[in-house]
Amino acid sequence: MYNSVDELQKALVEQDYIAERGLAVSIFLSLKTGKPLFLEGDAGVGKTEIAKVLSSILETDLIRMQCYEGLDINTAVYEWNYAGQILHMRLMENDGLGRSEMEHELFSDRFLLKRPLLQAIEATDDGIPPVLLIDELDRSDEEFEAFLLELLSDFQISIPELGTVKAQVPPIVILTSNRTREIHDALKRRCLYYWIDYPHFRKELQIVERKAPDVEPMLAKQITAFIQDMRSMELFKRPGVAETLDWTAALIALDMNELSLETVQDTLGVILKYQDDVEMMDAETIQNMIERAKVEAQRA
């Protein structure tokens, strides 16, 4: 673990994650206090990446629970290997085992399929606990959110056939939400909270330069300025940092040294994911944005 926010922030940068001071403080306090860290923000701003980078700098496992509508305990926590149990039961019947012996064999760790939440609770390594990423919580149902409320309070799971499994050392928990729906206050109260916004020009330029060191310096500035300008438009889905990096990689692959109307038109699908947004980008709009981006790049 890290002894100061500055040490942690430096470690994040070494992993090519540019974090502002407030975010670094939130991560540091989460590590120190053991409280889950709840991150909200638009898609593509780097919420999930924090958990990946954190597991890397702490040299511990990353256990990811991807949320979706209809997610239930069987998928998130555990379920029994019914096919294996039936086969084993037939073998035990042939051996003449009694009912109590059969139940003991069937409902054992051997046939328990451990899903992400149980894996995180059961981790018993003497080193740093795993990072548990509960990703896009807003996509799950409120019933699953209520279950998480109990889990994050006690870090224990009850399995009727085996008893209660309690974490010896609670995992490092990162929860993310794209805010497609509001998360209940009761869950938020159990967490530290931080809103990750789209980065400003200088920060995003740093991210581009760190993640794509082969990009021409002037092109990196033009890309960043163009994306920043695009986010000011009334789009259905504004491009995130992930799209900025994808676009940078695409322009490098095309051997581009600066933005041009034709290149932007040919690669719009890398940045924008909805046809209505693409249709807003007519030739005149794109050309004006390119000119503004070049002016901004010269100033930077």
Sequence and secondary structure as in RCSB ss.txt:
>XXXX:A:sequence
MYNSVDELQKALVEQDYIAERGLAVSIFLSLKTGKPLFLEGDAGVGKTEIAKVLSSILETDLIRMQCYEGLDINT
AVYEWNYAGQILHMRLMENDGLGRSEMEHELFSDRFLLKRPLLQAIEATDDGIPPVLLIDELDRSDEEFEAFLLE
LLSDFQISIPELGTVKAQVPPIVILTSNRTREIHDALKRRCLYYWIDYPHFRKELQIVERKAPDVEPMLAKQITA
FIQDMRSMELFKRPGVAETLDWTAALIALDMNELSLETVQDTLGVILKYQDDVEMMDAETIQNMIERAKVEAQRA
>XXXX:A:secstr
  SSHHHHHHHHHHTT    HHHHHHHHHHHHH   EEEE STTSSHHHHHHHHHHHTT  EEEEE  TT  HHH
HTEEE HHHHHHHHHHHHHHT  HHHHHHHHSSGGGEEE HHHHHHH   SSS  EEEEE GGGS HHHHHHHHH
HHHH EEEETTTEEEE SS  EEEEEE  SS   HHHHTTSEEEE     HHHHHHHHHHH TTS HHHHHHHHH
HHHHHTTS  SS   HHHHHHHHHHHHHTT SS  HHHHHHTHHHH  SHHHHHH  HHHHHHHHHHHHHHHHH 
